[in-house]
């Protein structure tokens, strides 16, 4: 690259586009933070950018095709207008298709996998020297725990906090273990710290993110007594408030405090050491207690891992939302076995019943795939029957897309014709639409606590927000209420996708 055409690094601007799951959007905020350390500011105008990064998804073929089409647009528009523009592909597609991205039409200057974002500044130096650069090495340790994300969301009300990375569940259809690597949990102290920072900045809703949050597990040998005394001395806890409810938070915080003990002017000598294990239920409690003014959500749960401890923790704290995303994928036990989901239909039904027993008003959503390998019409009917029985509030529905390298691609034939997949998917969508409409109409007359997160897309005269069960509510603006406030909304009408109501207090 010609130095004369290379902009001053202190004035460079970064344009980020994120695709796919919430984890990708959270990762983009980590990337923005790393780039800010190099003097970049983010821009929402691609025409201002000196670097354009696409944070990509590889879960389905159409997601990848979307990226290829976008790269063509950038090459023939922005790159043509500004030859010095750096184009980077990040994330799952970068990990899966690194060779194709490097070779194909030379559209990309930079290729970075999900565990190599810290390396971006060094790679950019190579690009500035006229080279193309790539790092897609997966890590067993990387969690970006100490990096404070640059929040790219627009409303300043809701935000994501990543609690773990990777996945150890080898579902036959899924490419995530190959693109994001093995599962590892972030230390709880850094999670609590990030949540506290969000609350202090005025955020009112936090979603804890992981490919499978219920398998979160962090352990360390720590000194509990020293931690308690140090926390008391710092004014974080008072001896009168110490109880069994707070001990998990104290223990988790202790690990970070032990790291700092060498720098402490008045170290405390103690011998009370033990191994501390923090489960997802423990982490939920820590966060709920640390940020009582924030709603807490989490995504996603794997049916095999969600425990009664998590369910009871939801009921224990008012700020943990009564909402669980519980992917089923298929209603056929035979297909679930082929998918390597490690549960059958009967087991899943018992889990749903247990959720509704402990949390009667819990919103439950799901994922469903139509047309997986060898799926028959009877298998498809079983999925429809399960949907009718479970009465999901909402579902993410797709037809099966074979992903190279997965167990299904290696061992099974993708033998369901695409037109059959699409027809079955259409039937699934129609059924879920009917269920969602009926459930929302049954909510007419009820009053929900709603967090106002912005204006309605259809009218500037209306607010929108979500209730505890994660259902969108739309209602007329009212004097003295603003974005970020909690309001009580009485529902007057239910549609397929939302609840229409009015503020009553």
Secondary structure, DSSP 8 states (H G I E B T S, - for coil): --GGGS--GGG-EEEEEE-SSHHHHHHHHHHHHHHHTTT-EE-S-GGG-SEEEEEE--SSHHHHHHHHHHHHHHHHTHHHH-TT-EEEEEEHHHHHSHHHHHHSTT--SEEE-TT-GGGHHHHHHHHHTT--EEE----SS---TT-------SSSSEEEEE-EE------TT--HHHHH-S-EE--HHHHHHHHHHHHHTT--EEEEE-TTGGG-EEEEEEEHHHHHHHHHHTTS--GGG--HHHHHHHHHHHHHHHHTGGG-TT------EEEEEEEHHHHHHHHHHHTTTSEEEEE-B-TTT--HHHHHHHHH-TTB-SEEEB--B-S-HHHHHHTT-S--HHHHHHHHHHHHHH-TT-EEEEEEEES-TT--HHHHHHHHHHHHHHT-SEEEEEE----TTSHHHHHS---S-HHHHHHHHHHHHHHHHHHHHHHHHTTTT-EEEEEEEEE-SS-TTEEEEEETT--EEEEE--TT--TT-EEEEEEEEE-SSEEEEEE--
